[in-house]
């Protein structure tokens, strides 16, 4: 008898995003993987988002629609509601790369604590912007975030028992701390070749960039130490400068 496919809890956080919620939901409910627990945490939307969600109510395992105290409060509600073997966040605007993405993930190497892959960025016209600036490492460990977020939360599947609540002292970058804490406890981490998710660029971390950077520095200092973090940020600045120069040169 073949082994039972693991249950994946997919959690979508949304608030007043009628433009994108259906695309995200369809990318979840159309997955070929047989065991998906779909949880939607809505911040009491008023723009028609809940009307869209109601169209697919028979495909949703749990819907919580109530006010919250920010995105990580909402994400913690999703974690508390999850009962699957693994969890992943696919928030409104983002999506799985293809309908068989989840199925491919779990047949790659059964029994891992974490699976991860590459993320394709898209703009608000759904045009591809290519992969993220930070290429995913071949052998990811908790130390790989020292130069930046090398794996996005849309592209990482974490065994639920390793997924602690988000630290709400951070308003924009708690997902970095969350992944590092889970990776510290993981014994087996498996890379999935190719893209596994699409990420809609923008969001609050772009609009409040300075706050996001300050939070990231504090998170890295906590996990890697002050002096290594200062030195690592010299490398980050150099890489960012080279990246901008290269793009300017190629676009001229």
Secondary structure, 3 states (H helix, E strand, C coil): CCCCCCCEEEEEEECCCCCCHHHHHHHHHCCCCCCEEEEEEECCCCCCHHHHHHCCHHHCCEEEECCCCCHHHHHHHHHHHCCCCEEEECCCCCEECCCCHHHHHHHHCCCCCEEEEEEEEECCCCCEEEECCCCCCCCCCHHHHCCCCCCCHHHEEEEHHHCCCCCCCCCCCHHHHHHHHHHHHCCCEEEEEEEEEEEECCCHHHHCHHHHHHHHHHHHHHHHCHHHHHHHHHHHHHHHHHHHHHHHHHHC
